[in-house]
Amino acid sequence: MAITVECQKRPEGSKPKALRRSGEIPANLYGHKGTESISLTINAKTVERLLKRASVNNTLIDLKVTDVPWQGKALLRELQIHPAKGTPYHLSFFAVAGHGDTNVEVRLRFVGEAIGVKQEGGLLDTVINELQVSCSPENIPEAIEVDVSNLKVGDSLHINELSLPEGVTVLGGTDQLVVNVLPPRVSEADDETASAQSESETAS
């Protein structure tokens, strides 16, 4: 999912607080030219629209710096939120062209209804909801589907059992548990009933 965002080079000597008061959010672009970075400003309303569609380390953005000029594919690498106001405070972008595969975080989308839940009354326990993977910028998946349909009570899926899109490699260990189906919960009332029945049978 590519998104186009326009921004401008930050004027030299400008103060971040003054920029925010004027409706601009400070940002930086890295990776476009070796270790060199560009200080940017992005309109706060543009940032608001961006964050409705993009997520950190996942969404490919077509970034345009209108007055340098520079244009290229980038990832939103960091988003700082104001601790009190809860509004965007600073953004960092990373230009991906010419850097080969890049590391991104991709959410897991659980599909299907587990047999252990539907027929056996178990509980689906999702242990992780995203994976850190490596892939080319053009092949960043919006999500990785995890089919839980065949899981019975006591069954589980680990990272190494997932079907990954072509060209996507998991970073780190692959033996981590992703999802499992837990046995049905026994309520206290059921517990007391079972205990009472057991005591009654013992007494008789």
C-alpha positions in Angstrom: 0.0 0.0 0.0 1.9 3.0 -1.3 1.0 6.5 0.0 2.2 9.8 -1.4 3.4 12.5 1.1 4.7 15.9 0.3 7.0 17.8 2.7 9.5 20.6 2.7 13.1 21.1 3.9 13.1 22.6 7.4 14.3 26.3 7.4 17.7 26.7 9.1 17.4 28.1 12.6 13.7 27.2 12.9 12.6 26.0 16.4 10.5 22.8 16.7 8.1 24.4 19.1 7.4 27.3 16.8 6.9 24.9 13.9 4.4 22.9 15.8 2.5 26.0 16.8 2.2 27.0 13.2 0.8 23.6 12.2 4.0 21.9 11.0 5.6 18.7 12.4 9.4 18.3 12.4 10.7 15.2 10.6 14.0 13.7 9.3 14.8 11.7 6.2 17.7 9.2 6.4 19.3 6.9 3.9 18.7 8.9 0.8 22.4 9.8 0.4 24.6 7.6 2.6 24.7 8.8 6.1 23.5 12.3 5.2 20.0 13.3 6.5 17.5 16.0 5.6 15.6 18.0 8.3 12.0 18.3 7.1 8.6 19.8 8.0 5.3 18.2 7.2 1.9 19.8 7.6 0.1 18.5 10.7 -3.0 17.6 8.7 -0.9 15.6 6.2 0.6 13.7 9.1 -2.9 13.0 10.5 -4.0 11.6 7.2 -0.8 9.6 6.9 -1.1 7.9 10.2 -4.7 6.8 9.4 -3.2 4.6 6.6 0.4 4.0 7.5 2.1 2.2 10.4 5.7 2.3 11.6 8.1 0.0 9.8 5.5 -1.4 7.6 4.0 0.9 5.0 5.9 2.0 1.9 5.5 5.8 1.3 6.2 7.8 -1.8 7.9 10.8 -0.2 8.3 14.1 -2.0 10.6 16.8 -0.7 9.4 19.6 -2.9 12.1 22.2 -2.5 15.3 20.1 -2.5 14.0 18.5 -4.7 13.9 14.8 -3.8 11.4 12.0 -4.4 11.6 8.3 -3.5 10.2 5.4 -1.6 10.6 5.5 2.2 9.4 3.8 5.3 8.1 5.6 8.4 10.9 4.4 10.8 9.9 6.3 14.0 6.9 8.2 15.3 7.2 10.2 18.5 4.0 11.1 20.3 3.7 14.0 22.7 3.3 12.4 26.2 0.6 14.8 27.4 -1.2 15.8 24.3 -1.1 12.4 22.5 -0.4 14.2 19.2 2.5 13.5 16.7 5.7 15.2 17.8 8.3 14.1 15.4 8.7 11.6 12.5 11.7 9.8 11.0 11.7 8.4 7.4 14.2 6.0 5.8 14.7 6.0 2.1 14.8 2.4 0.9 16.1 2.7 -2.7 19.5 1.1 -3.2 19.6 -0.5 0.2 18.4 -4.0 -0.8 16.1 -5.9 1.6 14.8 -3.9 4.6 13.6 -4.9 8.0 9.9 -4.3 8.7 7.2 -5.3 11.1 4.2 -7.0 9.7 1.0 -7.7 11.5 -0.5 -11.2 11.7 -4.1 -11.7 10.4 -5.8 -14.7 12.0 -8.4 -16.2 9.7 -10.9 -19.0 10.1 -12.5 -20.4 13.2 -10.6 -23.1 15.1 -12.3 -26.5 15.5 -11.2 -26.4 19.1 -13.2 -23.2 19.6 -16.2 -23.9 17.4 -16.8 -27.6 18.3 -14.9 -28.1 21.6 -15.5 -24.9 23.4 -11.9 -24.0 23.7 -10.3 -20.5 23.7 -8.0 -19.2 20.9 -4.9 -17.7 22.5 -2.9 -15.4 20.2 0.6 -15.1 21.7 2.1 -12.7 19.1 0.3 -10.3 16.7 3.2 -9.2 14.5 6.5 -10.5 13.0 9.7 -8.7 12.2 10.7 -9.8 8.7 13.2 -8.9 6.0 12.1 -8.4 2.4 12.4 -6.0 -0.6 10.6 -2.7 -0.2 8.3 -3.6 -3.2 7.2 -6.9 -1.5 6.3 -5.6 2.0 3.1 -7.5 2.8 0.2 -5.6 4.4 -0.3 -8.6 6.7 0.6 -12.3 7.0 -2.4 -14.6 7.2 -2.5 -17.3 9.9 -5.2 -20.0 9.2 -6.4 -21.4 12.5 -9.3 -23.4 11.1 -7.8 -26.9 11.8 -6.6 -26.2 15.3 -8.1 -28.4 18.0 -7.9 -28.0 21.8 -4.2 -28.4 22.7 -3.0 -27.7 19.1 -0.6 -24.8 18.4 1.2 -23.0 15.6 4.8 -21.8 15.7 6.5 -19.2 13.5 8.2 -22.0 11.5 4.8 -23.4 10.6 3.5 -20.2 9.0 3.1 -19.8 5.2 5.1 -16.7 4.4 4.8 -14.7 1.2 7.6 -15.3 -1.4 10.7 -13.3 -0.7 9.8 -12.7 3.0 12.2 -14.0 5.7 11.6 -14.0 9.4 14.2 -12.3 11.6 15.2 -14.0 14.8 14.2 -17.4 16.1 11.4 -19.3 14.4 10.4 -21.7 17.2 8.3 -19.1 19.0 4.7 -19.9 19.7 2.2 -17.8 17.6 -1.2 -19.2 18.6 -2.7 -22.1 20.4 -6.2 -23.4 21.5 -6.7 -23.6 25.3 -9.1 -26.0 27.0 -12.5 -24.6 28.0 -12.5 -22.6 31.2 -14.4 -24.1 34.1 -16.3 -21.5 36.1 -16.3 -21.5 39.9 -19.9 -22.5 39.9 -19.2 -25.5 37.7 -16.3 -26.3 40.0 -18.5 -26.2 43.1 -21.2 -28.3 41.3 -18.6 -30.9 40.3 -17.2 -31.0 43.9 -20.7 -31.4 45.4 -21.5 -34.2 43.0 -18.2 -35.9 43.9 -18.9 -35.6 47.6 -22.4 -36.9 47.1 -21.2 -39.9 45.2 -18.6 -40.6 47.9 -21.1 -40.3 50.7 -23.5 -42.8 49.0 
